[in-house]
Amino acid sequence: MAVHDVLDAADVPEGGGVLVEVEGREICIYRIGGEFYALHNYCPHQGAPMCAGLVSGTNLPSDVYEYDYSRQGEIVRCPWHGWEFDIKTGKSLFSDRTRVKKYELEIKDGRIGIVLGK
């Protein structure tokens, strides 16, 4: 297991993401509610750059003619085809079998490190 120091925590804006590269991998680090999450910058559908996707919420299941919009800032939408993924887990919102690779992070002294080889 190796921890790769990539950037200051202050460099990641609340509700946004920052693209970094570690050992040839592009990884997007997001900040949601003061917590940090990291996803591979590659959509499993056709390889779109996930970090270029819109960060938003999504509609939850609801009654007919009702729209329950929720999870604002927790969902990233693929910029090419609109597939939605949970930033916190990497799981898609439409299938338990489809996900974006998630990376573990270590925060120490205000610096973010990405854990590889775990």
C-alpha positions in Angstrom: 0.0 0.0 0.0 1.4 3.4 -1.0 0.1 6.8 -0.2 0.7 9.4 -2.8 0.6 13.0 -1.6 -1.2 15.0 -4.3 -2.5 18.4 -3.1 -3.6 20.7 -0.2 -7.1 20.1 1.0 -7.7 23.8 0.6 -7.2 23.4 -3.2 -10.5 21.4 -3.5 -13.5 23.7 -3.5 -16.6 22.7 -1.6 -19.1 21.1 -4.0 -16.4 20.8 -6.7 -13.6 18.5 -7.9 -9.9 18.7 -8.8 -8.2 16.4 -11.3 -4.9 14.9 -10.3 -2.6 12.3 -11.9 -1.0 9.5 -9.9 1.1 6.7 -11.5 -0.6 7.3 -14.9 -4.1 7.3 -13.4 -6.3 10.4 -13.7 -8.3 10.7 -10.4 -10.8 13.4 -9.5 -10.9 14.5 -5.8 -14.3 15.9 -4.7 -15.3 17.8 -1.6 -18.8 17.3 -0.3 -19.8 18.7 3.1 -16.2 19.1 4.1 -15.4 15.4 3.3 -13.2 14.2 0.5 -13.8 11.5 -2.1 -11.8 10.2 -5.1 -13.1 8.6 -8.3 -11.2 7.4 -11.4 -11.7 9.9 -14.2 -13.1 7.2 -16.5 -16.7 6.4 -17.1 -17.2 2.6 -17.3 -19.6 3.0 -20.3 -17.3 4.5 -23.0 -14.4 6.1 -21.1 -15.7 9.7 -20.8 -13.7 12.0 -18.4 -15.9 11.9 -15.3 -14.3 15.0 -13.8 -15.8 17.0 -16.7 -19.3 15.9 -15.7 -21.9 18.0 -13.9 -22.0 17.6 -10.1 -25.6 17.8 -9.0 -28.4 15.8 -7.3 -30.9 13.4 -8.8 -34.6 12.6 -8.8 -35.6 10.0 -6.2 -38.5 7.5 -6.7 -41.7 9.3 -6.0 -45.4 9.2 -6.7 -47.0 9.9 -10.1 -46.7 13.5 -11.1 -44.3 14.2 -8.2 -40.6 14.9 -8.4 -38.4 14.4 -5.4 -35.1 16.1 -6.2 -32.4 15.2 -3.6 -28.8 14.5 -2.9 -27.6 17.9 -4.2 -23.8 17.9 -4.8 -23.5 14.1 -4.3 -24.0 12.9 -7.9 -21.7 13.2 -10.9 -23.2 12.8 -14.3 -21.1 11.5 -17.2 -20.6 14.3 -19.7 -21.1 12.1 -22.7 -24.3 10.1 -22.0 -25.6 11.3 -18.7 -25.0 8.1 -16.6 -25.2 9.1 -12.9 -22.8 8.0 -10.2 -22.7 8.5 -6.4 -19.5 10.4 -5.7 -19.2 8.9 -2.2 -19.3 5.3 -3.3 -18.7 5.3 -7.1 -21.8 3.2 -7.6 -24.1 4.0 -10.5 -27.7 5.0 -9.7 -29.1 2.5 -12.3 -27.3 -0.8 -11.6 -25.6 -2.5 -8.7 -23.0 -4.0 -11.2 -21.8 -0.7 -12.7 -19.5 1.7 -10.9 -16.6 4.1 -11.2 -13.5 3.0 -9.4 -13.2 4.7 -6.0 -9.9 5.4 -4.2 -9.2 5.7 -0.5 -7.8 9.0 0.7 -5.6 9.9 3.7 -5.7 13.5 5.0 -2.7 14.5 7.1 -1.6 18.0 8.1 -4.0 19.5 5.5 -2.6 17.4 2.6 -4.5 14.9 0.6 -2.9 11.5 -0.2 -4.4 8.9 -2.5 -3.9 5.3 -1.4 -2.9 2.9 -4.2 -2.3 -0.9 -4.0 -5.0 -1.6 -1.3 
